[in-house]
Amino acid sequence: MVKVIVLLSRREGMDPEAFARHARETHLPLVAALPGLRRLVFNHVLPNPDPHAPPPAYDAVSEDWFDSPEAVAMAFASPAGQAVLADSPNFLDLTRVHWLVVEEEEFPVGT
């Protein structure tokens, strides 16, 4: 199993509420329809509680699970994947979007 982590920045001139609404109502249903997608988590970035810290570099982080890197490629080559890619410029700054394909390694915490 692999996870695709996508760092997302909103399009210039789009306010955070419009970004979140477009993601929730339009884009995420398209992503959810990707063939081979096993799990989808969309993380909304919150402001840093430190008032002196710079604003966050990204507006959201998406986590998309697939069986393999090949399954990711097949998903985005499909008509559903092309719909996801076609919608992206409607709310994302594509020059700042970053994709990471990762394998998770979970460690126990606490006692």
PDB file as gemmi writes it, atoms N, CA and C in Angstrom:
CRYST1    1.000    1.000    1.000  90.00  90.00  90.00 P 1                      
ATOM      1  N   MET A   1       0.861  -1.173   0.000  1.00  0.00           N  
ATOM      2  CA  MET A   1       0.000   0.000   0.000  1.00  0.00           C  
ATOM      3  C   MET A   1       0.908   1.236   0.000  1.00  0.00           C  
ATOM      4  N   VAL A   2       0.537   2.223  -0.808  1.00  0.00           N  
ATOM      5  CA  VAL A   2       1.247   3.492  -0.843  1.00  0.00           C  
ATOM      6  C   VAL A   2       0.252   4.611  -0.585  1.00  0.00           C  
ATOM      7  N   LYS A   3       0.787   5.713  -0.128  1.00  0.00           N  
ATOM      8  CA  LYS A   3      -0.034   6.890   0.118  1.00  0.00           C  
ATOM      9  C   LYS A   3       0.517   8.027  -0.719  1.00  0.00           C  
ATOM     10  N   VAL A   4      -0.387   8.760  -1.359  1.00  0.00           N  
ATOM     11  CA  VAL A   4      -0.004   9.964  -2.082  1.00  0.00           C  
ATOM     12  C   VAL A   4      -0.363  11.135  -1.173  1.00  0.00           C  
ATOM     13  N   ILE A   5       0.644  11.903  -0.792  1.00  0.00           N  
ATOM     14  CA  ILE A   5       0.434  13.108   0.010  1.00  0.00           C  
ATOM     15  C   ILE A   5       0.554  14.283  -0.946  1.00  0.00           C  
ATOM     16  N   VAL A   6      -0.491  15.109  -0.978  1.00  0.00           N  
ATOM     17  CA  VAL A   6      -0.490  16.251  -1.883  1.00  0.00           C  
ATOM     18  C   VAL A   6      -0.600  17.523  -1.045  1.00  0.00           C  
ATOM     19  N   LEU A   7       0.400  18.392  -1.163  1.00  0.00           N  
ATOM     20  CA  LEU A   7       0.408  19.680  -0.468  1.00  0.00           C  
ATOM     21  C   LEU A   7      -0.280  20.690  -1.374  1.00  0.00           C  
ATOM     22  N   LEU A   8      -1.349  21.310  -0.880  1.00  0.00           N  
ATOM     23  CA  LEU A   8      -2.224  22.137  -1.705  1.00  0.00           C  
ATOM     24  C   LEU A   8      -2.228  23.593  -1.269  1.00  0.00           C  
ATOM     25  N   SER A   9      -2.089  24.473  -2.246  1.00  0.00           N  
ATOM     26  CA  SER A   9      -2.186  25.918  -2.009  1.00  0.00           C  
ATOM     27  C   SER A   9      -3.309  26.458  -2.868  1.00  0.00           C  
ATOM     28  N   ARG A  10      -4.092  27.359  -2.294  1.00  0.00           N  
ATOM     29  CA  ARG A  10      -5.233  27.899  -3.050  1.00  0.00           C  
ATOM     30  C   ARG A  10      -4.772  28.867  -4.119  1.00  0.00           C  
ATOM     31  N   ARG A  11      -5.586  28.963  -5.132  1.00  0.00           N  
ATOM     32  CA  ARG A  11      -5.358  29.863  -6.260  1.00  0.00           C  
ATOM     33  C   ARG A  11      -5.323  31.309  -5.766  1.00  0.00           C  
ATOM     34  N   GLU A  12      -4.471  32.124  -6.359  1.00  0.00           N  
ATOM     35  CA  GLU A  12      -4.374  33.539  -5.988  1.00  0.00           C  
ATOM     36  C   GLU A  12      -5.737  34.211  -6.161  1.00  0.00           C  
ATOM     37  N   GLY A  13      -6.106  35.006  -5.173  1.00  0.00           N  
ATOM     38  CA  GLY A  13      -7.372  35.722  -5.208  1.00  0.00           C  
ATOM     39  C   GLY A  13      -8.551  34.936  -4.655  1.00  0.00           C  
ATOM     40  N   MET A  14      -8.347  33.674  -4.310  1.00  0.00           N  
ATOM     41  CA  MET A  14      -9.434  32.853  -3.764  1.00  0.00           C  
ATOM     42  C   MET A  14      -9.344  32.892  -2.242  1.00  0.00           C  
ATOM     43  N   ASP A  15     -10.450  33.190  -1.582  1.00  0.00           N  
ATOM     44  CA  ASP A  15     -10.411  33.241  -0.121  1.00  0.00           C  
ATOM     45  C   ASP A  15     -10.494  31.827   0.457  1.00  0.00           C  
ATOM     46  N   PRO A  16     -10.047  31.658   1.705  1.00  0.00           N  
ATOM     47  CA  PRO A  16     -10.004  30.318   2.304  1.00  0.00           C  
ATOM     48  C   PRO A  16     -11.360  29.605   2.321  1.00  0.00           C  
ATOM     49  N   GLU A  17     -12.436  30.345   2.543  1.00  0.00           N  
ATOM     50  CA  GLU A  17     -13.751  29.712   2.595  1.00  0.00           C  
ATOM     51  C   GLU A  17     -14.156  29.172   1.226  1.00  0.00           C  
ATOM     52  N   ALA A  18     -13.897  29.941   0.170  1.00  0.00           N  
ATOM     53  CA  ALA A  18     -14.215  29.481  -1.186  1.00  0.00           C  
ATOM     54  C   ALA A  18     -13.350  28.277  -1.558  1.00  0.00           C  
ATOM     55  N   PHE A  19     -12.094  28.290  -1.144  1.00  0.00           N  
ATOM     56  CA  PHE A  19     -11.191  27.162  -1.374  1.00  0.00           C  
ATOM     57  C   PHE A  19     -11.745  25.899  -0.716  1.00  0.00           C  
ATOM     58  N   ALA A  20     -12.094  25.995   0.559  1.00  0.00           N  
ATOM     59  CA  ALA A  20     -12.613  24.845   1.296  1.00  0.00           C  
ATOM     60  C   ALA A  20     -13.927  24.351   0.695  1.00  0.00           C  
ATOM     61  N   ARG A  21     -14.789  25.261   0.293  1.00  0.00           N  
ATOM     62  CA  ARG A  21     -16.075  24.886  -0.297  1.00  0.00           C  
ATOM     63  C   ARG A  21     -15.868  24.147  -1.624  1.00  0.00           C  
ATOM     64  N   HIS A  22     -14.980  24.679  -2.479  1.00  0.00           N  
ATOM     65  CA  HIS A  22     -14.725  24.022  -3.766  1.00  0.00           C  
ATOM     66  C   HIS A  22     -14.126  22.630  -3.542  1.00  0.00           C  
ATOM     67  N   ALA A  23     -13.187  22.548  -2.613  1.00  0.00           N  
ATOM     68  CA  ALA A  23     -12.575  21.247  -2.319  1.00  0.00           C  
ATOM     69  C   ALA A  23     -13.642  20.250  -1.881  1.00  0.00           C  
ATOM     70  N   ARG A  24     -14.466  20.629  -0.930  1.00  0.00           N  
ATOM     71  CA  ARG A  24     -15.461  19.726  -0.343  1.00  0.00           C  
ATOM     72  C   ARG A  24     -16.583  19.374  -1.329  1.00  0.00           C  
ATOM     73  N   GLU A  25     -17.102  20.369  -2.034  1.00  0.00           N  
ATOM     74  CA  GLU A  25     -18.296  20.155  -2.860  1.00  0.00           C  
ATOM     75  C   GLU A  25     -18.008  19.688  -4.278  1.00  0.00           C  
ATOM     76  N   THR A  26     -16.843  20.047  -4.814  1.00  0.00           N  
ATOM     77  CA  THR A  26     -16.547  19.740  -6.215  1.00  0.00           C  
ATOM     78  C   THR A  26     -15.371  18.789  -6.374  1.00  0.00           C  
ATOM     79  N   HIS A  27     -14.227  19.141  -5.792  1.00  0.00           N  
ATOM     80  CA  HIS A  27     -12.998  18.396  -6.079  1.00  0.00           C  
ATOM     81  C   HIS A  27     -12.937  17.038  -5.373  1.00  0.00           C  
ATOM     82  N   LEU A  28     -13.243  17.002  -4.094  1.00  0.00           N  
ATOM     83  CA  LEU A  28     -13.121  15.735  -3.363  1.00  0.00           C  
ATOM     84  C   LEU A  28     -14.064  14.650  -3.886  1.00  0.00           C  
ATOM     85  N   PRO A  29     -15.288  14.976  -4.323  1.00  0.00           N  
ATOM     86  CA  PRO A  29     -16.095  13.923  -4.950  1.00  0.00           C  
ATOM     87  C   PRO A  29     -15.442  13.358  -6.221  1.00  0.00           C  
ATOM     88  N   LEU A  30     -14.722  14.195  -6.959  1.00  0.00           N  
ATOM     89  CA  LEU A  30     -13.989  13.709  -8.135  1.00  0.00           C  
ATOM     90  C   LEU A  30     -12.855  12.777  -7.712  1.00  0.00           C  
ATOM     91  N   VAL A  31     -12.111  13.179  -6.680  1.00  0.00           N  
ATOM     92  CA  VAL A  31     -11.013  12.340  -6.188  1.00  0.00           C  
ATOM     93  C   VAL A  31     -11.560  11.008  -5.674  1.00  0.00           C  
ATOM     94  N   ALA A  32     -12.668  11.065  -4.941  1.00  0.00           N  
ATOM     95  CA  ALA A  32     -13.260   9.846  -4.367  1.00  0.00           C  
ATOM     96  C   ALA A  32     -13.666   8.841  -5.447  1.00  0.00           C  
ATOM     97  N   ALA A  33     -13.880   9.308  -6.669  1.00  0.00           N  
ATOM     98  CA  ALA A  33     -14.277   8.427  -7.771  1.00  0.00           C  
ATOM     99  C   ALA A  33     -13.080   7.797  -8.494  1.00  0.00           C  
ATOM    100  N   LEU A  34     -11.859   8.093  -8.075  1.00  0.00           N  
ATOM    101  CA  LEU A  34     -10.682   7.514  -8.734  1.00  0.00           C  
ATOM    102  C   LEU A  34     -10.696   5.996  -8.603  1.00  0.00           C  
ATOM    103  N   PRO A  35     -10.479   5.279  -9.697  1.00  0.00           N  
ATOM    104  CA  PRO A  35     -10.417   3.824  -9.593  1.00  0.00           C  
ATOM    105  C   PRO A  35      -9.192   3.397  -8.788  1.00  0.00           C  
ATOM    106  N   GLY A  36      -9.402   2.447  -7.899  1.00  0.00           N  
ATOM    107  CA  GLY A  36      -8.298   1.929  -7.088  1.00  0.00           C  
ATOM    108  C   GLY A  36      -8.014   2.713  -5.826  1.00  0.00           C  
ATOM    109  N   LEU A  37      -8.706   3.814  -5.607  1.00  0.00           N  
ATOM    110  CA  LEU A  37      -8.497   4.589  -4.380  1.00  0.00           C  
ATOM    111  C   LEU A  37      -9.020   3.789  -3.199  1.00  0.00           C  
ATOM    112  N   ARG A  38      -8.199   3.604  -2.173  1.00  0.00           N  
ATOM    113  CA  ARG A  38      -8.574   2.803  -1.004  1.00  0.00           C  
ATOM    114  C   ARG A  38      -9.025   3.652   0.183  1.00  0.00           C  
ATOM    115  N   ARG A  39      -8.468   4.842   0.300  1.00  0.00           N  
ATOM    116  CA  ARG A  39      -8.808   5.719   1.430  1.00  0.00           C  
ATOM    117  C   ARG A  39      -8.466   7.142   1.022  1.00  0.00           C  
ATOM    118  N   LEU A  40      -9.242   8.100   1.534  1.00  0.00           N  
ATOM    119  CA  LEU A  40      -9.029   9.516   1.235  1.00  0.00           C  
ATOM    120  C   LEU A  40      -9.206  10.317   2.510  1.00  0.00           C  
ATOM    121  N   VAL A  41      -8.209  11.125   2.849  1.00  0.00           N  
ATOM    122  CA  VAL A  41      -8.287  12.034   3.995  1.00  0.00           C  
ATOM    123  C   VAL A  41      -7.862  13.407   3.507  1.00  0.00           C  
ATOM    124  N   PHE A  42      -8.687  14.406   3.798  1.00  0.00           N  
ATOM    125  CA  PHE A  42      -8.382  15.792   3.426  1.00  0.00           C  
ATOM    126  C   PHE A  42      -8.166  16.572   4.715  1.00  0.00           C  
ATOM    127  N   ASN A  43      -6.984  17.148   4.874  1.00  0.00           N  
ATOM    128  CA  ASN A  43      -6.603  17.878   6.078  1.00  0.00           C  
ATOM    129  C   ASN A  43      -6.607  19.373   5.796  1.00  0.00           C  
ATOM    130  N   HIS A  44      -7.413  20.116   6.545  1.00  0.00           N  
ATOM    131  CA  HIS A  44      -7.437  21.573   6.426  1.00  0.00           C  
ATOM    132  C   HIS A  44      -6.357  22.134   7.348  1.00  0.00           C  
ATOM    133  N   VAL A  45      -5.465  22.950   6.820  1.00  0.00           N  
ATOM    134  CA  VAL A  45      -4.381  23.524   7.613  1.00  0.00           C  
ATOM    135  C   VAL A  45      -4.942  24.663   8.458  1.00  0.00           C  
ATOM    136  N   LEU A  46      -4.629  24.633   9.747  1.00  0.00           N  
ATOM    137  CA  LEU A  46      -5.072  25.662  10.688  1.00  0.00           C  
ATOM    138  C   LEU A  46      -3.984  26.714  10.862  1.00  0.00           C  
ATOM    139  N   PRO A  47      -4.352  27.905  11.277  1.00  0.00           N  
ATOM    140  CA  PRO A  47      -3.328  28.920  11.544  1.00  0.00           C  
ATOM    141  C   PRO A  47      -2.409  28.470  12.685  1.00  0.00           C  
ATOM    142  N   ASN A  48      -1.173  28.883  12.617  1.00  0.00           N  
ATOM    143  CA  ASN A  48      -0.226  28.595  13.685  1.00  0.00           C  
ATOM    144  C   ASN A  48      -0.676  29.340  14.942  1.00  0.00           C  
ATOM    145  N   PRO A  49      -0.713  28.680  16.089  1.00  0.00           N  
ATOM    146  CA  PRO A  49      -1.137  29.375  17.309  1.00  0.00           C  
ATOM    147  C   PRO A  49      -0.142  30.444  17.791  1.00  0.00           C  
ATOM    148  N   ASP A  50       1.074  30.405  17.283  1.00  0.00           N  
ATOM    149  CA  ASP A  50       2.068  31.423  17.628  1.00  0.00           C  
ATOM    150  C   ASP A  50       1.793  32.669  16.789  1.00  0.00           C  
ATOM    151  N   PRO A  51       1.395  33.789  17.409  1.00  0.00           N  
ATOM    152  CA  PRO A  51       1.046  34.979  16.624  1.00  0.00           C  
ATOM    153  C   PRO A  51       2.228  35.571  15.852  1.00  0.00           C  
ATOM    154  N   HIS A  52       3.455  35.170  16.187  1.00  0.00           N  
ATOM    155  CA  HIS A  52       4.639  35.698  15.510  1.00  0.00           C  
ATOM    156  C   HIS A  52       5.117  34.797  14.371  1.00  0.00           C  
ATOM    157  N   ALA A  53       4.478  33.647  14.227  1.00  0.00           N  
ATOM    158  CA  ALA A  53       4.882  32.703  13.176  1.00  0.00           C  
ATOM    159  C   ALA A  53       4.339  33.161  11.826  1.00  0.00           C  
ATOM    160  N   PRO A  54       5.043  32.847  10.766  1.00  0.00           N  
ATOM    161  CA  PRO A  54       4.512  33.187   9.430  1.00  0.00           C  
ATOM    162  C   PRO A  54       3.275  32.342   9.144  1.00  0.00           C  
ATOM    163  N   PRO A  55       2.467  32.777   8.197  1.00  0.00           N  
ATOM    164  CA  PRO A  55       1.297  31.968   7.858  1.00  0.00           C  
ATOM    165  C   PRO A  55       1.728  30.622   7.277  1.00  0.00           C  
ATOM    166  N   PRO A  56       0.875  29.619   7.375  1.00  0.00           N  
ATOM    167  CA  PRO A  56       1.231  28.308   6.817  1.00  0.00           C  
ATOM    168  C   PRO A  56       1.532  28.402   5.317  1.00  0.00           C  
ATOM    169  N   ALA A  57       2.430  27.568   4.863  1.00  0.00           N  
ATOM    170  CA  ALA A  57       2.834  27.567   3.450  1.00  0.00           C  
ATOM    171  C   ALA A  57       1.780  26.923   2.553  1.00  0.00           C  
ATOM    172  N   TYR A  58       0.897  26.108   3.137  1.00  0.00           N  
ATOM    173  CA  TYR A  58      -0.123  25.398   2.362  1.00  0.00           C  
ATOM    174  C   TYR A  58      -1.475  25.565   3.026  1.00  0.00           C  
ATOM    175  N   ASP A  59      -2.527  25.377   2.244  1.00  0.00           N  
ATOM    176  CA  ASP A  59      -3.898  25.498   2.748  1.00  0.00           C  
ATOM    177  C   ASP A  59      -4.498  24.161   3.142  1.00  0.00           C  
ATOM    178  N   ALA A  60      -4.008  23.087   2.551  1.00  0.00           N  
ATOM    179  CA  ALA A  60      -4.553  21.762   2.837  1.00  0.00           C  
ATOM    180  C   ALA A  60      -3.535  20.698   2.451  1.00  0.00           C  
ATOM    181  N   VAL A  61      -3.747  19.504   3.012  1.00  0.00           N  
ATOM    182  CA  VAL A  61      -2.926  18.344   2.684  1.00  0.00           C  
ATOM    183  C   VAL A  61      -3.884  17.187   2.425  1.00  0.00           C  
ATOM    184  N   SER A  62      -3.771  16.595   1.267  1.00  0.00           N  
ATOM    185  CA  SER A  62      -4.602  15.443   0.921  1.00  0.00           C  
ATOM    186  C   SER A  62      -3.779  14.175   1.066  1.00  0.00           C  
ATOM    187  N   GLU A  63      -4.404  13.118   1.584  1.00  0.00           N  
ATOM    188  CA  GLU A  63      -3.780  11.812   1.699  1.00  0.00           C  
ATOM    189  C   GLU A  63      -4.651  10.812   0.955  1.00  0.00           C  
ATOM    190  N   ASP A  64      -4.085  10.176  -0.054  1.00  0.00           N  
ATOM    191  CA  ASP A  64      -4.824   9.258  -0.919  1.00  0.00           C  
ATOM    192  C   ASP A  64      -4.095   7.915  -0.931  1.00  0.00           C  
ATOM    193  N   TRP A  65      -4.757   6.842  -0.519  1.00  0.00           N  
ATOM    194  CA  TRP A  65      -4.132   5.525  -0.445  1.00  0.00           C  
ATOM    195  C   TRP A  65      -4.483   4.686  -1.668  1.00  0.00           C  
ATOM    196  N   PHE A  66      -3.454   4.007  -2.211  1.00  0.00           N  
ATOM    197  CA  PHE A  66      -3.599   3.097  -3.351  1.00  0.00           C  
ATOM    198  C   PHE A  66      -2.787   1.839  -3.065  1.00  0.00           C  
ATOM    199  N   ASP A  67      -3.037   0.777  -3.835  1.00  0.00           N  
ATOM    200  CA  ASP A  67      -2.308  -0.476  -3.634  1.00  0.00           C  
ATOM    201  C   ASP A  67      -0.843  -0.395  -4.034  1.00  0.00           C  
ATOM    202  N   SER A  68      -0.519   0.456  -5.025  1.00  0.00           N  
ATOM    203  CA  SER A  68       0.849   0.497  -5.535  1.00  0.00           C  
ATOM    204  C   SER A  68       1.060   1.792  -6.316  1.00  0.00           C  
ATOM    205  N   PRO A  69       2.317   2.143  -6.594  1.00  0.00           N  
ATOM    206  CA  PRO A  69       2.564   3.296  -7.464  1.00  0.00           C  
ATOM    207  C   PRO A  69       1.928   3.124  -8.847  1.00  0.00           C  
ATOM    208  N   GLU A  70       1.878   1.889  -9.329  1.00  0.00           N  
ATOM    209  CA  GLU A  70       1.250   1.637 -10.624  1.00  0.00           C  
ATOM    210  C   GLU A  70      -0.251   1.927 -10.573  1.00  0.00           C  
ATOM    211  N   ALA A  71      -0.879   1.619  -9.441  1.00  0.00           N  
ATOM    212  CA  ALA A  71      -2.307   1.916  -9.279  1.00  0.00           C  
ATOM    213  C   ALA A  71      -2.551   3.424  -9.277  1.00  0.00           C  
ATOM    214  N   VAL A  72      -1.615   4.190  -8.712  1.00  0.00           N  
ATOM    215  CA  VAL A  72      -1.724   5.658  -8.743  1.00  0.00           C  
ATOM    216  C   VAL A  72      -1.689   6.137 -10.193  1.00  0.00           C  
ATOM    217  N   ALA A  73      -0.723   5.648 -10.949  1.00  0.00           N  
ATOM    218  CA  ALA A  73      -0.581   6.060 -12.350  1.00  0.00           C  
ATOM    219  C   ALA A  73      -1.820   5.693 -13.151  1.00  0.00           C  
ATOM    220  N   MET A  74      -2.346   4.498 -12.933  1.00  0.00           N  
ATOM    221  CA  MET A  74      -3.548   4.074 -13.652  1.00  0.00           C  
ATOM    222  C   MET A  74      -4.753   4.933 -13.272  1.00  0.00           C  
ATOM    223  N   ALA A  75      -4.864   5.283 -12.000  1.00  0.00           N  
ATOM    224  CA  ALA A  75      -5.991   6.097 -11.546  1.00  0.00           C  
ATOM    225  C   ALA A  75      -5.991   7.456 -12.232  1.00  0.00           C  
ATOM    226  N   PHE A  76      -4.842   8.089 -12.296  1.00  0.00           N  
ATOM    227  CA  PHE A  76      -4.784   9.431 -12.871  1.00  0.00           C  
ATOM    228  C   PHE A  76      -4.781   9.424 -14.397  1.00  0.00           C  
ATOM    229  N   ALA A  77      -4.510   8.272 -15.007  1.00  0.00           N  
ATOM    230  CA  ALA A  77      -4.624   8.146 -16.459  1.00  0.00           C  
ATOM    231  C   ALA A  77      -6.065   7.871 -16.893  1.00  0.00           C  
ATOM    232  N   SER A  78      -6.916   7.490 -15.953  1.00  0.00           N  
ATOM    233  CA  SER A  78      -8.313   7.156 -16.247  1.00  0.00           C  
ATOM    234  C   SER A  78      -9.133   8.421 -16.514  1.00  0.00           C  
ATOM    235  N   PRO A  79     -10.333   8.273 -17.060  1.00  0.00           N  
ATOM    236  CA  PRO A  79     -11.213   9.442 -17.224  1.00  0.00           C  
ATOM    237  C   PRO A  79     -11.495  10.150 -15.896  1.00  0.00           C  
ATOM    238  N   ALA A  80     -11.651   9.395 -14.816  1.00  0.00           N  
ATOM    239  CA  ALA A  80     -11.877  10.019 -13.504  1.00  0.00           C  
ATOM    240  C   ALA A  80     -10.655  10.824 -13.082  1.00  0.00           C  
ATOM    241  N   GLY A  81      -9.467  10.294 -13.335  1.00  0.00           N  
ATOM    242  CA  GLY A  81      -8.237  11.011 -13.014  1.00  0.00           C  
ATOM    243  C   GLY A  81      -8.088  12.276 -13.838  1.00  0.00           C  
ATOM    244  N   GLN A  82      -8.455  12.201 -15.102  1.00  0.00           N  
ATOM    245  CA  GLN A  82      -8.391  13.383 -15.963  1.00  0.00           C  
ATOM    246  C   GLN A  82      -9.368  14.457 -15.475  1.00  0.00           C  
ATOM    247  N   ALA A  83     -10.516  14.042 -14.913  1.00  0.00           N  
ATOM    248  CA  ALA A  83     -11.467  15.007 -14.357  1.00  0.00           C  
ATOM    249  C   ALA A  83     -10.882  15.696 -13.128  1.00  0.00           C  
ATOM    250  N   VAL A  84     -10.163  14.939 -12.298  1.00  0.00           N  
ATOM    251  CA  VAL A  84      -9.496  15.530 -11.123  1.00  0.00           C  
ATOM    252  C   VAL A  84      -8.474  16.566 -11.582  1.00  0.00           C  
ATOM    253  N   LEU A  85      -7.652  16.193 -12.535  1.00  0.00           N  
ATOM    254  CA  LEU A  85      -6.612  17.104 -13.022  1.00  0.00           C  
ATOM    255  C   LEU A  85      -7.216  18.330 -13.706  1.00  0.00           C  
ATOM    256  N   ALA A  86      -8.301  18.152 -14.437  1.00  0.00           N  
ATOM    257  CA  ALA A  86      -8.940  19.274 -15.127  1.00  0.00           C  
ATOM    258  C   ALA A  86      -9.557  20.268 -14.148  1.00  0.00           C  
ATOM    259  N   ASP A  87     -10.041  19.783 -13.009  1.00  0.00           N  
ATOM    260  CA  ASP A  87     -10.654  20.676 -12.024  1.00  0.00           C  
ATOM    261  C   ASP A  87      -9.612  21.424 -11.189  1.00  0.00           C  
ATOM    262  N   SER A  88      -8.427  20.895 -11.070  1.00  0.00           N  
ATOM    263  CA  SER A  88      -7.409  21.462 -10.178  1.00  0.00           C  
ATOM    264  C   SER A  88      -7.146  22.954 -10.368  1.00  0.00           C  
ATOM    265  N   PRO A  89      -7.014  23.473 -11.595  1.00  0.00           N  
ATOM    266  CA  PRO A  89      -6.751  24.913 -11.744  1.00  0.00           C  
ATOM    267  C   PRO A  89      -7.905  25.803 -11.285  1.00  0.00           C  
ATOM    268  N   ASN A  90      -9.087  25.215 -11.085  1.00  0.00           N  
ATOM    269  CA  ASN A  90     -10.229  26.009 -10.640  1.00  0.00           C  
ATOM    270  C   ASN A  90     -10.092  26.514  -9.207  1.00  0.00           C  
ATOM    271  N   PHE A  91      -9.196  25.870  -8.415  1.00  0.00           N  
ATOM    272  CA  PHE A  91      -9.051  26.324  -7.033  1.00  0.00           C  
ATOM    273  C   PHE A  91      -7.628  26.217  -6.491  1.00  0.00           C  
ATOM    274  N   LEU A  92      -6.722  25.633  -7.245  1.00  0.00           N  
ATOM    275  CA  LEU A  92      -5.346  25.442  -6.773  1.00  0.00           C  
ATOM    276  C   LEU A  92      -4.348  26.308  -7.529  1.00  0.00           C  
ATOM    277  N   ASP A  93      -3.291  26.701  -6.830  1.00  0.00           N  
ATOM    278  CA  ASP A  93      -2.125  27.316  -7.463  1.00  0.00           C  
ATOM    279  C   ASP A  93      -1.224  26.156  -7.871  1.00  0.00           C  
ATOM    280  N   LEU A  94      -1.291  25.757  -9.119  1.00  0.00           N  
ATOM    281  CA  LEU A  94      -0.575  24.564  -9.573  1.00  0.00           C  
ATOM    282  C   LEU A  94       0.936  24.706  -9.493  1.00  0.00           C  
ATOM    283  N   THR A  95       1.447  25.931  -9.431  1.00  0.00           N  
ATOM    284  CA  THR A  95       2.897  26.116  -9.299  1.00  0.00           C  
ATOM    285  C   THR A  95       3.376  25.757  -7.897  1.00  0.00           C  
ATOM    286  N   ARG A  96       2.454  25.632  -6.942  1.00  0.00           N  
ATOM    287  CA  ARG A  96       2.834  25.355  -5.558  1.00  0.00           C  
ATOM    288  C   ARG A  96       2.348  24.002  -5.047  1.00  0.00           C  
ATOM    289  N   VAL A  97       1.679  23.232  -5.886  1.00  0.00           N  
ATOM    290  CA  VAL A  97       1.216  21.901  -5.497  1.00  0.00           C  
ATOM    291  C   VAL A  97       2.402  20.943  -5.526  1.00  0.00           C  
ATOM    292  N   HIS A  98       2.525  20.139  -4.475  1.00  0.00           N  
ATOM    293  CA  HIS A  98       3.610  19.149  -4.401  1.00  0.00           C  
ATOM    294  C   HIS A  98       3.027  17.780  -4.100  1.00  0.00           C  
ATOM    295  N   TRP A  99       3.487  16.759  -4.844  1.00  0.00           N  
ATOM    296  CA  TRP A  99       3.052  15.383  -4.671  1.00  0.00           C  
ATOM    297  C   TRP A  99       4.189  14.566  -4.079  1.00  0.00           C  
ATOM    298  N   LEU A 100       3.867  13.734  -3.109  1.00  0.00           N  
ATOM    299  CA  LEU A 100       4.823  12.801  -2.534  1.00  0.00           C  
ATOM    300  C   LEU A 100       4.155  11.429  -2.491  1.00  0.00           C  
ATOM    301  N   VAL A 101       4.771  10.436  -3.089  1.00  0.00           N  
ATOM    302  CA  VAL A 101       4.276   9.068  -2.987  1.00  0.00           C  
ATOM    303  C   VAL A 101       5.136   8.398  -1.926  1.00  0.00           C  
ATOM    304  N   VAL A 102       4.480   7.908  -0.858  1.00  0.00           N  
ATOM    305  CA  VAL A 102       5.215   7.411   0.297  1.00  0.00           C  
ATOM    306  C   VAL A 102       4.711   6.036   0.723  1.00  0.00           C  
ATOM    307  N   GLU A 103       5.559   5.325   1.453  1.00  0.00           N  
ATOM    308  CA  GLU A 103       5.162   4.112   2.157  1.00  0.00           C  
ATOM    309  C   GLU A 103       5.172   4.442   3.640  1.00  0.00           C  
ATOM    310  N   GLU A 104       4.093   4.118   4.310  1.00  0.00           N  
ATOM    311  CA  GLU A 104       4.006   4.396   5.746  1.00  0.00           C  
ATOM    312  C   GLU A 104       4.769   3.342   6.545  1.00  0.00           C  
ATOM    313  N   GLU A 105       5.354   3.801   7.623  1.00  0.00           N  
ATOM    314  CA  GLU A 105       5.923   2.901   8.617  1.00  0.00           C  
ATOM    315  C   GLU A 105       5.438   3.420   9.958  1.00  0.00           C  
ATOM    316  N   GLU A 106       4.554   2.661  10.574  1.00  0.00           N  
ATOM    317  CA  GLU A 106       3.930   3.119  11.819  1.00  0.00           C  
ATOM    318  C   GLU A 106       4.717   2.598  13.016  1.00  0.00           C  
ATOM    319  N   PHE A 107       4.884   3.482  14.004  1.00  0.00           N  
ATOM    320  CA  PHE A 107       5.587   3.124  15.220  1.00  0.00           C  
ATOM    321  C   PHE A 107       4.655   3.255  16.408  1.00  0.00           C  
ATOM    322  N   PRO A 108       4.755   2.350  17.376  1.00  0.00           N  
ATOM    323  CA  PRO A 108       3.915   2.464  18.574  1.00  0.00           C  
ATOM    324  C   PRO A 108       4.343   3.668  19.410  1.00  0.00           C  
ATOM    325  N   VAL A 109       3.372   4.294  20.051  1.00  0.00           N  
ATOM    326  CA  VAL A 109       3.651   5.449  20.911  1.00  0.00           C  
ATOM    327  C   VAL A 109       3.043   5.215  22.290  1.00  0.00           C  
ATOM    328  N   GLY A 110       3.523   5.971  23.231  1.00  0.00           N  
ATOM    329  CA  GLY A 110       2.963   5.891  24.577  1.00  0.00           C  
ATOM    330  C   GLY A 110       3.401   4.642  25.310  1.00  0.00           C  
ATOM    331  N   THR A 111       2.810   4.479  26.472  1.00  0.00           N  
ATOM    332  CA  THR A 111       3.142   3.300  27.293  1.00  0.00           C  
ATOM    333  C   THR A 111       1.937   2.445  27.557  1.00  0.00           C  
TER     334      THR A 111                                                      
END                                                                             
